[in-house]
Amino acid sequence: MSTEQECQPSDCEGCASAGNCGKEQQMKGPEKLVTGPSTEIKHAIAIVSGKGGVGKSMVTALMAKRMKTLGKKVGIMDADITGPSIPKMYGIHKKAMANEEGMIPEVTSDGTKIMSINLLLENQEDPVIWRSPIITGVVQQFYKDVVWGDLDYLFIDMPPGTGDVPLTVFQTVPIDGIIIVTSPQDLVRSVVEKSINMAEVMNVPVLGLVENYSYLKCPDCGKEIAVFGESKIEELAEKHKIPILAKVPIDANIAELVEEERFAEVSVPYLDGVEKLI
């Protein structure tokens, strides 16, 4: 009697004969998520960064603000589960509600819809100490189980790096592409390459680059001061044939509105015209 057993795809990992047993296994990628019947999202765009501290959440909010200014229906999905900041920027602290169709996003004073883990926690200062499978599951729920309604744009504020959450979003959420946020430092530029390379591997379009903290404009003479060094974003854009969407300066007025939780009142020209490129 033969003792040979039928192989399953899950058996291959760690198998000493993997690749040599002659039984090829066709591996299928995860299926794309779909939203509920009450939701239609025309464009989903993820905002990513190679590392933290480059102002990715602020750029996400600026993108949303630009589209709201143009009269678009906009939502922000805060996928940075362990470091959420979007609700506080807008001064939203109450807990999100739910009905029989799903979770209901909160709405800012300028009409932007928001869903974040901070809207579900009992105490917004509580740390989120979860393992990756739970975190990625929550991110998927934020897309498919939230009643977003009809949106022209859903901007997804991603956690920094190239870990589980970006992988999950790239594989399961039908995004149009990503926008990569960087800053002038050489260290940040080298890390950005990882995000670009990951997008290429995952076959996700890179829609453009945004350089944050690009310069500081002197309030007296108007001279642009390169606080973090001279910009190298042109070299990066040319190397990878990616458009530059904007160079956003250090702006004390934006910082003040963020601290006062009044981001909905921001009105700046830094992303004017970006809608033509995404």
Helices and strands as residue ranges (DSSP letters): G 9-11, E 40-49, H 56-69, E 74-78, H 86-90, E 97-99, E 102-104, E 106-107, E 113-115, G 117-119, H 132-144, E 150-157, H 164-172, E 177-182, H 186-201, E 206-211, E 216-217, E 224-225, H 233-240, E 244-247, H 252-259, G 263-265, G 274-276
